[in-house]
């Protein structure tokens, strides 16, 4: 689930931090910059593990801060494919079951990866596994807040870095804020899960 990744970055330390130990100041700046951020094709950064090398520091003309090239290792959340994780159901929608690990919420189990046969209950807004027994079908609901065990089957990284202005229609200018409401906020890192095999799904299904 967690891996240690080697990284290199140039860290800027402002003059009012010069009285501190260099390692402490650099560690604080690295955590400010990376903690709880997604690095493209790397994962969700958690915290600094250690600093392996500090190169020479430089002060450039017009800038009183020091600039130091730092080699360091960072703890990153990046589950491997086919890893089994346990989370809690955040909510259900037509897109599938949305799962949270507490510190990471962008996990989706699509309808085709649920225990089959499954149906979406529009009234309750939950997915239901129609479990077949000798006595007939029993509806097993995937309620919000329930613990769920799932397998990681895929990951999707999306580059959400700022882009240039898009071409707008000059004939029909949009009202202020209209373009923001029409755009769906995309997640930079999404995990795709599956519960379509024995032992996976709500923990309560297999404990009872």
N, CA, C and O of each residue as an XYZ file, in Angstrom:
832
protein
N       0.830     -1.204      0.000
C       0.000      0.000      0.000
C       0.863      1.252      0.000
O       0.600      2.202     -0.738
N       1.903      1.245      0.842
C       2.810      2.389      0.918
C       4.180      1.988      0.382
O       4.658      0.881      0.634
N       4.797      2.887     -0.349
C       6.133      2.651     -0.885
C       7.005      3.864     -0.573
O       6.509      4.965     -0.335
N       8.323      3.631     -0.580
C       9.279      4.720     -0.396
C       9.878      5.042     -1.759
O      10.453      4.170     -2.411
N       9.742      6.305     -2.193
C      10.154      6.729     -3.528
C      11.318      7.702     -3.419
O      11.290      8.634     -2.616
N      12.337      7.476     -4.233
C      13.466      8.401     -4.282
C      13.124      9.587     -5.180
O      12.633      9.403     -6.294
N      13.382     10.800     -4.698
C      13.067     12.021     -5.437
C      14.228     13.005     -5.346
O      15.084     12.903     -4.467
N      14.236     13.955     -6.271
C      15.219     15.040     -6.269
C      14.464     16.340     -6.506
O      13.608     16.415     -7.387
N      14.783     17.368     -5.716
C      14.123     18.661     -5.882
C      15.071     19.759     -5.387
O      15.963     19.513     -4.575
N      14.859     20.958     -5.892
C      15.596     22.121     -5.409
C      14.707     22.872     -4.420
O      13.605     23.300     -4.762
N      15.194     23.026     -3.200
C      14.400     23.607     -2.118
C      14.898     25.025     -1.832
O      16.097     25.269     -1.693
N      13.946     25.945     -1.748
C      14.256     27.347     -1.454
C      14.009     27.607      0.030
O      12.910     27.379      0.536
N      15.041     28.087      0.719
C      14.923     28.421      2.145
C      15.023     29.938      2.287
O      16.056     30.511      1.941
N      13.974     30.606      2.789
C      14.014     32.065      2.938
C      14.989     32.483      4.034
O      15.305     31.685      4.915
N      15.468     33.728      3.988
C      16.506     34.180      4.932
C      16.123     34.045      6.396
O      16.983     33.763      7.230
N      14.828     34.244      6.733
C      14.442     34.192      8.149
C      14.478     32.758      8.707
O      14.227     32.551      9.894
N      14.793     31.759      7.844
C      14.936     30.383      8.316
C      16.405     29.994      8.491
O      16.703     28.862      8.873
N      17.325     30.926      8.214
C      18.750     30.587      8.233
C      19.254     30.199      9.626
O      20.269     29.511      9.737
N      18.560     30.630     10.695
C      19.052     30.311     12.039
C      18.766     28.856     12.400
O      19.303     28.347     13.384
N      17.934     28.187     11.620
C      17.582     26.789     11.903
C      18.600     25.838     11.280
O      19.365     26.220     10.395
N      18.595     24.606     11.753
C      19.396     23.570     11.114
C      18.890     23.382      9.676
O      17.683     23.368      9.434
N      19.823     23.239      8.727
C      19.433     23.149      7.316
C      18.526     21.960      7.060
O      17.542     22.076      6.329
N      18.848     20.807      7.660
C      18.020     19.612      7.450
C      16.584     19.825      7.913
O      15.640     19.408      7.242
N      16.425     20.480      9.068
C      15.072     20.720      9.595
C      14.295     21.647      8.681
O      13.129     21.388      8.381
N      14.925     22.723      8.236
C      14.242     23.684      7.362
C      13.860     23.043      6.039
O      12.767     23.284      5.527
N      14.747     22.230      5.481
C      14.455     21.560      4.203
C      13.335     20.539      4.376
O      12.453     20.443      3.523
N      13.359     19.776      5.470
C      12.307     18.789      5.713
C      10.936     19.458      5.808
O       9.952     18.954      5.267
N      10.880     20.598      6.499
C       9.608     21.313      6.624
C       9.124     21.818      5.272
O       7.938     21.716      4.959
N      10.039     22.366      4.462
C       9.648     22.872      3.141
C       9.192     21.743      2.224
O       8.239     21.918      1.464
N       9.858     20.580      2.281
C       9.457     19.449      1.440
C       8.069     18.947      1.823
O       7.262     18.625      0.951
N       7.788     18.877      3.128
C       6.459     18.425      3.552
C       5.378     19.440      3.190
O       4.260     19.063      2.839
N       5.717     20.739      3.277
C       4.754     21.767      2.859
C       4.409     21.607      1.371
O       3.260     21.765      0.958
N       5.428     21.294      0.596
C       5.255     21.232     -0.854
C       4.572     19.946     -1.320
O       3.782     19.976     -2.264
N       4.869     18.813     -0.668
C       4.448     17.521     -1.205
C       3.375     16.797     -0.401
O       2.583     16.052     -0.977
N       3.327     16.995      0.913
C       2.387     16.218      1.732
C       0.947     16.407      1.260
O       0.492     17.527      1.029
N       0.237     15.274      1.122
C      -1.167     15.261      0.696
C      -1.350     15.749     -0.742
O      -2.437     16.185     -1.120
N      -0.297     15.676     -1.530
C      -0.374     16.034     -2.949
C      -0.142     14.770     -3.783
O       0.583     13.863     -3.374
N      -0.778     14.732     -4.967
C      -0.577     13.618     -5.892
C       0.499     13.994     -6.899
O       0.408     15.026     -7.564
N       1.523     13.147     -7.005
C       2.553     13.320     -8.024
C       2.204     12.391     -9.183
O       1.971     11.198     -8.987
N       2.172     12.941    -10.376
C       1.724     12.201    -11.566
C       2.548     10.923    -11.759
O       3.778     10.957    -11.778
N       1.849      9.812    -11.900
C       2.446      8.488    -12.106
C       3.292      8.004    -10.929
O       4.045      7.040    -11.067
N       3.175      8.661     -9.776
C       3.901      8.236     -8.575
C       2.918      7.818     -7.486
O       3.012      6.704     -6.972
N       1.975      8.694     -7.125
C       0.990      8.369     -6.108
C       0.736      9.550     -5.187
O       1.157     10.674     -5.460
N       0.036      9.273     -4.088
C      -0.296     10.300     -3.101
C       0.823     10.393     -2.071
O       1.095      9.429     -1.356
N       1.473     11.559     -1.995
C       2.581     11.752     -1.063
C       2.056     11.870      0.368
O       1.082     12.579      0.621
N       2.707     11.172      1.303
C       2.274     11.164      2.699
C       3.202     12.008      3.572
O       2.765     12.993      4.167
N       4.469     11.632      3.652
C       5.410     12.376      4.488
C       6.840     12.043      4.085
O       7.095     11.039      3.419
N       7.767     12.901      4.499
C       9.177     12.697      4.206
C       9.713     11.513      5.016
O       9.460     11.400      6.216
N      10.456     10.633      4.338
C      11.073      9.484      5.015
C      12.471      9.850      5.505
O      12.763      9.729      6.695
N      13.335     10.296      4.599
C      14.639     10.794      5.006
C      15.279     11.581      3.864
O      14.833     11.533      2.718
N      16.342     12.307      4.221
C      17.136     13.052      3.242
C      18.435     12.291      3.034
O      19.161     12.031      3.993
N      18.734     11.933      1.794
C      19.906     11.104      1.523
C      21.129     11.916      1.115
O      22.260     11.486      1.340
N      20.912     13.094      0.514
C      22.063     13.886      0.070
C      21.678     15.345     -0.076
O      20.614     15.664     -0.606
N      22.547     16.232      0.394
C      22.377     17.673      0.196
C      23.536     18.179     -0.658
O      24.703     17.994     -0.312
N      23.203     18.813     -1.763
C      24.251     19.407     -2.584
C      24.508     20.840     -2.114
O      23.868     21.310     -1.174
N      25.441     21.533     -2.767
C      25.787     22.889     -2.349
C      24.595     23.827     -2.462
O      23.771     23.698     -3.367
N      24.513     24.784     -1.518
C      23.454     25.796     -1.545
C      23.957     27.042     -2.271
O      25.134     27.395     -2.188
N      23.045     27.698     -2.982
C      23.400     28.899     -3.742
C      22.428     30.021     -3.409
O      21.247     29.783     -3.155
N      22.941     31.247     -3.414
C      22.100     32.442     -3.287
C      22.238     33.223     -4.583
O      23.338     33.615     -4.973
N      21.106     33.446     -5.246
C      21.115     34.090     -6.555
C      20.927     35.604     -6.420
O      20.298     36.062     -5.466
N      21.455     36.370     -7.346
C      21.279     37.835     -7.302
C      19.800     38.216     -7.291
O      18.999     37.671     -8.050
N      19.457     39.155     -6.422
C      18.073     39.613     -6.337
C      17.180     38.748     -5.466
O      16.008     39.068     -5.271
N      17.720     37.651     -4.939
C      16.930     36.761     -4.089
C      17.793     36.362     -2.902
O      18.809     35.689     -3.077
N      17.407     36.767     -1.696
C      18.209     36.490     -0.515
C      18.095     35.071     -0.006
O      18.807     34.690      0.923
N      17.196     34.263     -0.609
C      16.995     32.895     -0.134
C      18.092     31.972     -0.668
O      18.724     32.255     -1.686
N      18.300     30.863      0.043
C      19.248     29.846     -0.430
C      18.483     28.795     -1.243
O      17.318     28.507     -0.969
N      19.154     28.236     -2.235
C      18.561     27.212     -3.094
C      19.461     25.981     -3.029
O      20.636     26.042     -3.390
N      18.904     24.874     -2.570
C      19.684     23.659     -2.349
C      19.049     22.493     -3.100
O      17.852     22.234     -2.980
N      19.880     21.794     -3.882
C      19.398     20.578     -4.543
C      19.441     19.433     -3.542
O      20.483     19.138     -2.956
N      18.275     18.785     -3.354
C      18.125     17.789     -2.297
C      17.739     16.436     -2.904
O      16.839     16.349     -3.739
N      18.435     15.392     -2.469
C      18.047     14.013     -2.798
C      17.382     13.441     -1.545
O      17.968     13.472     -0.463
N      16.160     12.919     -1.689
C      15.424     12.470     -0.510
C      14.515     11.304     -0.867
O      14.292     10.999     -2.039
N      13.995     10.660      0.175
C      13.020      9.578     -0.014
C      11.709      9.980      0.662
O      11.698     10.530      1.764
N      10.605      9.688     -0.033
C       9.293     10.121      0.439
C       8.350      8.923      0.517
O       8.361      8.057     -0.358
N       7.530      8.879      1.573
C       6.524      7.823      1.719
C       5.320      8.178      0.846
O       4.756      9.265      0.962
N       4.936      7.244     -0.029
C       3.882      7.501     -1.008
C       2.839      6.384     -0.934
O       3.180      5.206     -0.825
N       1.571      6.773     -0.995
C       0.483      5.798     -1.089
C       0.314      5.405     -2.553
O      -0.099      6.218     -3.381
N       0.636      4.154     -2.863
C       0.527      3.671     -4.244
C       0.358      2.146     -4.197
O       1.335      1.411     -4.337
N      -0.886      1.669     -3.998
C      -1.108      0.217     -3.925
C      -0.715     -0.456     -5.241
O      -0.882      0.119     -6.316
N      -0.193     -1.672     -5.143
C       0.103     -2.419     -6.359
C      -1.169     -3.088     -6.875
O      -2.107     -3.324     -6.113
N      -1.195     -3.388     -8.159
C      -2.367     -4.024     -8.759
C      -2.563     -5.413     -8.154
O      -1.600     -6.137     -7.903
N      -3.819     -5.767     -7.926
C      -4.254     -7.018     -7.298
C      -4.065     -7.023     -5.784
O      -4.277     -8.056     -5.149
N      -3.674     -5.895     -5.190
C      -3.583     -5.812     -3.730
C      -4.982     -5.775     -3.129
O      -5.885     -5.146     -3.681
N      -5.158     -6.447     -2.000
C      -6.442     -6.465     -1.292
C      -6.426     -5.387     -0.219
O      -5.530     -5.357      0.625
N      -7.429     -4.493     -0.251
C      -7.540     -3.424      0.728
C      -8.907     -3.474      1.393
O      -9.854     -4.050      0.857
N      -8.996     -2.861      2.570
C     -10.272     -2.750      3.288
C     -10.559     -1.272      3.526
O      -9.740     -0.558      4.104
N     -11.729     -0.818      3.076
C     -12.145      0.569      3.281
C     -13.588      0.623      3.743
O     -14.172     -0.390      4.130
N     -14.154      1.820      3.696
C     -15.557      2.008      4.052
C     -16.304      2.621      2.878
O     -15.768      3.461      2.155
N     -17.542      2.193      2.696
C     -18.355      2.726      1.605
C     -18.695      4.181      1.907
O     -19.288      4.491      2.940
N     -18.310      5.070      0.990
C     -18.591      6.497      1.160
C     -19.994      6.812      0.663
O     -20.766      7.480      1.350
N     -20.324      6.329     -0.533
C     -21.673      6.451     -1.071
C     -21.760      5.579     -2.326
O     -20.750      5.085     -2.828
N     -22.981      5.402     -2.817
C     -23.211      4.632     -4.043
C     -23.859      5.534     -5.095
O     -24.596      6.464     -4.767
N     -23.571      5.243     -6.352
C     -24.181      5.971     -7.459
C     -24.302      5.019     -8.639
O     -23.895      3.860     -8.558
N     -24.863      5.514     -9.734
C     -24.981      4.684    -10.933
C     -23.608      4.260    -11.441
O     -23.486      3.235    -12.111
N     -22.561      5.050    -11.124
C     -21.206      4.728    -11.580
C     -20.604      3.574    -10.808
O     -19.632      2.971    -11.262
N     -21.162      3.249     -9.645
C     -20.650      2.147     -8.847
C     -20.607      2.489     -7.372
O     -21.295      3.400     -6.910
N     -19.791      1.749     -6.639
C     -19.634      1.944     -5.191
C     -18.369      2.767     -4.955
O     -17.289      2.399     -5.416
N     -18.507      3.876     -4.241
C     -17.378      4.761     -3.954
C     -16.867      4.463     -2.541
O     -17.633      4.468     -1.578
N     -15.572      4.206     -2.438
C     -14.969      3.716     -1.199
C     -13.941      4.717     -0.690
O     -13.258      5.377     -1.473
N     -13.839      4.821      0.635
C     -12.858      5.692      1.269
C     -11.959      4.878      2.196
O     -12.410      3.942      2.855
N     -10.669      5.256      2.234
C      -9.736      4.656      3.190
C      -9.504      5.568      4.389
O      -8.678      5.270      5.252
N     -10.235      6.681      4.441
C     -10.057      7.660      5.519
C      -9.190      8.809      5.068
O      -9.575      9.970      5.207
N      -8.017      8.502      4.527
C      -7.121      9.546      4.026
C      -7.154      9.647      2.503
O      -6.561     10.559      1.926
N      -7.852      8.706      1.848
C      -7.933      8.682      0.381
C      -9.329      8.232     -0.025
O      -9.778      7.150      0.355
N     -10.022      9.081     -0.812
C     -11.433      8.837     -1.118
C     -11.714      8.458     -2.564
O     -12.841      8.079     -2.886
N     -10.728      8.549     -3.441
C     -10.991      8.375     -4.871
C     -10.835      6.917     -5.292
O      -9.931      6.563     -6.049
N     -11.739      6.079     -4.781
C     -11.767      4.653     -5.121
C     -13.170      4.327     -5.622
O     -14.160      4.645     -4.964
N     -13.248      3.696     -6.782
C     -14.541      3.363     -7.380
C     -14.566      1.874     -7.734
O     -13.623      1.352     -8.329
N     -15.638      1.212     -7.366
C     -15.873     -0.166     -7.802
C     -17.016     -0.107     -8.809
O     -18.165      0.082     -8.409
N     -16.737     -0.264    -10.115
C     -17.782     -0.127    -11.135
C     -18.807     -1.265    -11.049
O     -18.513     -2.316    -10.481
N     -20.017     -1.061    -11.614
C     -21.088     -2.063    -11.505
C     -20.692     -3.450    -11.993
O     -21.082     -4.452    -11.394
N     -19.912     -3.518    -13.088
C     -19.556     -4.829    -13.635
C     -18.566     -5.577    -12.748
O     -18.331     -6.767    -12.960
N     -17.979     -4.898    -11.754
C     -17.004     -5.532    -10.863
C     -17.594     -5.861     -9.496
O     -16.866     -6.249     -8.582
N     -18.915     -5.707     -9.353
C     -19.585     -6.074     -8.107
C     -19.921     -7.558     -8.123
O     -19.861     -8.212     -9.165
N     -20.281     -8.085     -6.941
C     -20.794     -9.450     -6.898
C     -22.067     -9.512     -7.740
O     -22.951     -8.669     -7.588
N     -22.167    -10.489     -8.611
C     -23.302    -10.586     -9.524
C     -24.253    -11.695     -9.089
O     -23.815    -12.690     -8.512
N     -25.584    -11.535     -9.365
C     -26.229    -10.373     -9.992
C     -26.377     -9.197     -9.006
O     -26.645     -9.392     -7.821
N     -26.196     -7.989     -9.525
C     -26.317     -6.788     -8.698
C     -27.270     -5.815     -9.364
O     -27.397     -5.796    -10.588
N     -27.946     -5.000     -8.547
C     -28.854     -3.980     -9.074
C     -28.702     -2.712     -8.234
O     -28.272     -2.765     -7.082
N     -29.060     -1.581     -8.826
C     -28.988     -0.304     -8.108
C     -30.382      0.081     -7.642
O     -31.301      0.220     -8.449
N     -30.533      0.252     -6.342
C     -31.816      0.649     -5.753
C     -31.918      2.171     -5.808
O     -31.252      2.867     -5.041
N     -32.746      2.686     -6.707
C     -32.881      4.134     -6.894
C     -33.428      4.815     -5.645
O     -33.002      5.918     -5.304
N     -34.366      4.167     -4.963
C     -34.990      4.780     -3.791
C     -33.993      4.932     -2.649
O     -33.919      5.984     -2.014
N     -33.224      3.872     -2.390
C     -32.266      3.887     -1.283
C     -30.902      4.423     -1.692
O     -30.070      4.735     -0.840
N     -30.673      4.530     -3.019
C     -29.373      4.963     -3.556
C     -28.240      4.065     -3.049
O     -27.205      4.546     -2.586
N     -28.461      2.753     -3.150
C     -27.437      1.778     -2.781
C     -27.429      0.654     -3.817
O     -28.426      0.409     -4.497
N     -26.289     -0.018     -3.921
C     -26.197     -1.213     -4.745
C     -26.592     -2.419     -3.903
O     -26.336     -2.467     -2.700
N     -27.223     -3.396     -4.561
C     -27.733     -4.584     -3.875
C     -27.209     -5.822     -4.592
O     -27.304     -5.935     -5.814
N     -26.650     -6.755     -3.805
C     -26.260     -8.056     -4.362
C     -27.427     -9.010     -4.147
O     -27.814     -9.282     -3.011
N     -27.981     -9.514     -5.237
C     -29.110    -10.455     -5.174
C     -28.535    -11.865     -5.004
O     -28.341    -12.601     -5.972
N     -28.274    -12.210     -3.754
C     -27.585    -13.469     -3.438
C     -28.555    -14.639     -3.570
O     -29.607    -14.674     -2.932
N     -28.174    -15.590     -4.409
C     -29.037    -16.743     -4.672
C     -28.784    -17.849     -3.651
O     -27.640    -18.244     -3.423
N     -29.866    -18.348     -3.036
C     -29.795    -19.490     -2.120
C     -30.850    -20.513     -2.524
O     -31.624    -20.292     -3.456
N     -30.867    -21.625     -1.817
C     -31.872    -22.654     -2.105
C     -33.275    -22.147     -1.808
O     -34.252    -22.635     -2.376
N     -33.372    -21.163     -0.913
C     -34.676    -20.625     -0.536
C     -35.076    -19.434     -1.395
O     -36.119    -18.822     -1.165
N     -34.249    -19.102     -2.385
C     -34.551    -17.947     -3.234
C     -33.477    -16.877     -3.081
O     -32.449    -17.088     -2.438
N     -33.744    -15.726     -3.688
C     -32.764    -14.634     -3.672
C     -32.895    -13.806     -2.398
O     -33.999    -13.504     -1.945
N     -31.742    -13.446     -1.829
C     -31.696    -12.555     -0.671
C     -30.977    -11.281     -1.091
O     -29.905    -11.331     -1.693
N     -31.578    -10.135     -0.767
C     -30.959     -8.851     -1.108
C     -29.956     -8.450     -0.035
O     -30.316     -8.267      1.128
N     -28.691     -8.315     -0.435
C     -27.639     -7.867      0.477
C     -27.253     -6.443      0.082
O     -26.687     -6.218     -0.988
N     -27.564     -5.481      0.959
C     -27.380     -4.060      0.643
C     -25.962     -3.601      0.975
O     -25.373     -4.010      1.976
N     -25.434     -2.745      0.110
C     -24.109     -2.147      0.328
C     -24.317     -0.739      0.883
O     -24.249      0.249      0.152
N     -24.572     -0.668      2.191
C     -24.943      0.592      2.827
C     -23.727      1.475      3.097
O     -22.604      0.995      3.247
N     -23.989      2.793      3.152
C     -22.938      3.767      3.456
C     -22.350      3.495      4.839
O     -23.078      3.206      5.788
N     -21.016      3.592      4.942
C     -20.339      3.385      6.206
C     -19.935      1.955      6.484
O     -19.191      1.703      7.433
N     -20.406      1.000      5.679
C     -20.049     -0.405      5.890
C     -18.611     -0.657      5.443
O     -18.148     -0.072      4.463
N     -17.906     -1.532      6.166
C     -16.549     -1.895      5.767
C     -16.600     -2.867      4.591
O     -17.418     -3.786      4.566
N     -15.715     -2.650      3.618
C     -15.732     -3.448      2.396
C     -14.314     -3.844      2.023
O     -13.396     -3.024      2.063
N     -14.142     -5.119      1.658
C     -12.845     -5.633      1.214
C     -12.871     -5.716     -0.318
O     -13.805     -6.275     -0.894
N     -11.851     -5.161     -0.972
C     -11.841     -5.133     -2.436
C     -10.436     -5.353     -2.969
O      -9.448     -5.194     -2.252
N     -10.368     -5.723     -4.246
C      -9.094     -5.922     -4.924
C      -8.835     -4.745     -5.855
O      -9.738     -4.333     -6.584
N      -7.623     -4.193     -5.848
C      -7.247     -3.105     -6.753
C      -6.993     -3.702     -8.137
O      -6.110     -4.545     -8.289
N      -7.748     -3.278     -9.136
C      -7.602     -3.835    -10.489
C      -6.995     -2.852    -11.480
O      -6.467     -3.263    -12.513
N      -7.064     -1.557    -11.177
C      -6.521     -0.570    -12.113
C      -6.303      0.743    -11.378
O      -6.841      0.963    -10.293
N      -5.504      1.610    -11.988
C      -5.287      2.948    -11.456
C      -5.311      3.942    -12.600
O      -4.888      3.629    -13.712
N      -5.810      5.147    -12.325
C      -5.929      6.179    -13.351
C      -5.281      7.451    -12.829
O      -5.724      8.015    -11.828
N      -4.235      7.902    -13.506
C      -3.614      9.188    -13.198
C      -4.090     10.211    -14.220
O      -4.147      9.927    -15.416
N      -4.430     11.396    -13.741
C      -4.892     12.475    -14.613
C      -4.052     13.708    -14.341
O      -3.923     14.148    -13.199
N      -3.478     14.264    -15.408
C      -2.652     15.463    -15.257
C      -3.568     16.663    -15.060
O      -4.225     17.114    -15.999
N      -3.607     17.180    -13.828
C      -4.493     18.308    -13.510
C      -3.717     19.615    -13.397
O      -4.222     20.591    -12.843
N      -2.493     19.639    -13.920
C      -1.726     20.884    -13.872
C      -2.397     21.944    -14.725
O      -3.066     21.601    -15.700
N      -2.243     23.223    -14.395
C      -2.928     24.296    -15.129
C      -2.556     24.299    -16.610
O      -1.412     24.043    -16.984
N      -3.544     24.591    -17.429
C      -3.330     24.698    -18.866
C      -3.636     26.124    -19.312
O      -4.133     26.933    -18.529
N      -3.340     26.422    -20.554
C      -3.611     27.759    -21.097
C      -5.095     28.011    -21.249
O      -5.901     27.088    -21.130
N      -5.462     29.253    -21.511
C      -6.886     29.581    -21.677
C      -7.465     28.877    -22.895
O      -6.814     28.743    -23.931
N      -8.706     28.432    -22.739
C      -9.384     27.762    -23.849
C     -10.089     28.799    -24.717
O     -10.343     29.924    -24.286
N     -10.399     28.397    -25.947
C     -11.092     29.295    -26.877
C     -12.541     29.419    -26.442
O     -13.229     28.411    -26.285
N     -13.011     30.641    -26.246
C     -14.388     30.868    -25.817
C     -15.200     31.454    -26.964
O     -14.661     32.065    -27.887
N     -16.495     31.254    -26.879
C     -17.385     31.809    -27.906
C     -17.620     33.282    -27.607
O     -18.139     33.633    -26.547
N     -17.241     34.133    -28.535
C     -17.378     35.569    -28.327
C     -18.803     36.047    -28.544
O     -19.202     37.083    -28.014
N     -19.580     35.286    -29.329
C     -20.952     35.723    -29.607
C     -21.844     35.589    -28.381
O     -22.695     36.441    -28.124
N     -21.644     34.517    -27.629
C     -22.490     34.271    -26.462
C     -21.605     34.158    -25.217
O     -21.320     33.049    -24.767
N     -21.173     35.274    -24.665
C     -20.306     35.204    -23.479
C     -21.041     34.587    -22.302
O     -22.214     34.871    -22.061
N     -20.329     33.737    -21.578
C     -20.949     33.058    -20.436
C     -21.026     33.998    -19.248
O     -20.220     34.917    -19.101
N     -22.009     33.745    -18.410
C     -22.163     34.546    -17.194
C     -21.029     34.234    -16.238
O     -20.480     33.133    -16.264
N     -20.667     35.205    -15.381
C     -19.578     34.960    -14.426
C     -19.867     33.752    -13.546
O     -20.938     33.644    -12.950
N     -18.901     32.851    -13.475
C     -19.042     31.652    -12.651
C     -19.748     30.514    -13.342
O     -19.789     29.407    -12.807
N     -20.314     30.750    -14.527
C     -21.049     29.685    -15.196
C     -20.126     28.574    -15.659
O     -20.488     27.398    -15.622
N     -18.914     28.955    -16.103
C     -18.001     27.926    -16.585
C     -17.514     27.035    -15.460
O     -17.207     25.865    -15.688
N     -17.437     27.578    -14.225
C     -16.995     26.770    -13.100
C     -18.041     25.737    -12.724
O     -17.712     24.593    -12.411
N     -19.312     26.149    -12.754
C     -20.371     25.236    -12.346
C     -20.545     24.114    -13.343
O     -20.977     23.022    -12.975
N     -20.215     24.362    -14.603
C     -20.399     23.340    -15.623
C     -19.277     22.328    -15.669
O     -19.431     21.268    -16.276
N     -18.154     22.624    -15.045
C     -17.015     21.729    -15.082
C     -17.025     20.827    -13.858
O     -17.212     21.289    -12.732
N     -16.822     19.539    -14.089
C     -16.738     18.582    -12.996
C     -15.288     18.491    -12.531
O     -14.371     18.340    -13.338
N     -15.099     18.585    -11.220
C     -13.748     18.505    -10.679
C     -13.235     17.074    -10.820
O     -13.855     16.129    -10.333
N     -12.111     16.932    -11.485
C     -11.558     15.608    -11.752
C     -10.487     15.274    -10.732
O      -9.742     16.147    -10.286
N     -10.416     13.997    -10.365
C      -9.424     13.550     -9.405
C      -8.115     13.244    -10.122
O      -8.125     12.614    -11.180
N      -6.976     13.684     -9.557
C      -5.697     13.403    -10.214
C      -5.270     11.943    -10.103
O      -4.424     11.487    -10.872
N      -5.844     11.205     -9.153
C      -5.440      9.811     -8.936
C      -6.649      9.023     -8.464
O      -7.199      9.304     -7.399
N      -7.067      8.034     -9.252
C      -8.240      7.229     -8.933
C      -7.876      5.752     -8.973
O      -7.174      5.297     -9.876
N      -8.360      5.012     -7.985
C      -8.183      3.560     -7.970
C      -9.476      2.887     -8.394
O     -10.559      3.290     -7.971
N      -9.363      1.853     -9.237
C     -10.513      1.056     -9.665
C     -10.434     -0.278     -8.935
O      -9.401     -0.948     -8.954
N     -11.540     -0.658     -8.289
C     -11.553     -1.885     -7.501
C     -12.536     -2.910     -8.023
O     -13.309     -2.642     -8.943
N     -12.494     -4.101     -7.417
C     -13.403     -5.181     -7.782
C     -13.724     -6.001     -6.536
O     -12.869     -6.201     -5.673
N     -14.980     -6.478     -6.452
C     -15.363     -7.390     -5.370
C     -16.050     -8.631     -5.948
O     -16.826     -9.293     -5.259
N     -15.760     -8.942     -7.220
C     -16.486    -10.003     -7.916
C     -15.844    -11.378     -7.738
O     -15.685    -12.121     -8.706
N     -15.476    -11.717     -6.502
C     -14.943    -13.046     -6.229
C     -15.215    -13.390     -4.766
O     -15.431    -12.489     -3.955
N     -15.207    -14.679     -4.417
C     -15.510    -15.079     -3.041
C     -14.559    -14.444     -2.032
O     -13.355    -14.346     -2.270
N     -15.125    -14.012     -0.892
C     -14.335    -13.405      0.165
C     -14.239    -11.901      0.072
O     -13.844    -11.241      1.033
N     -14.601    -11.347     -1.088
C     -14.558     -9.897     -1.253
C     -15.955     -9.319     -1.122
O     -16.950    -10.005     -1.360
N     -16.019     -8.049     -0.740
C     -17.296     -7.378     -0.518
C     -17.397     -6.940      0.932
O     -16.380     -6.802      1.611
N     -18.600     -6.724      1.408
C     -18.785     -6.293      2.796
C     -18.263     -7.354      3.763
O     -18.515     -8.546      3.588
N     -17.533     -6.906      4.785
C     -17.004     -7.844      5.761
C     -18.125     -8.602      6.472
O     -17.948     -9.761      6.847
N     -19.268     -7.959      6.656
C     -20.392     -8.570      7.361
C     -20.967     -9.754      6.579
O     -21.570    -10.649      7.170
N     -20.782     -9.766      5.243
C     -21.288    -10.895      4.460
C     -20.581    -12.195      4.818
O     -21.197    -13.260      4.862
N     -19.287    -12.095      5.073
C     -18.482    -13.297      5.250
C     -18.233    -13.614      6.727
O     -17.782    -14.713      7.053
N     -18.522    -12.666      7.622
C     -18.327    -12.925      9.047
C     -19.496    -13.673      9.657
O     -19.348    -14.401     10.639
N     -20.687    -13.476      9.044
C     -21.881    -14.117      9.628
C     -22.133    -15.478      9.035
O     -23.094    -16.148      9.414
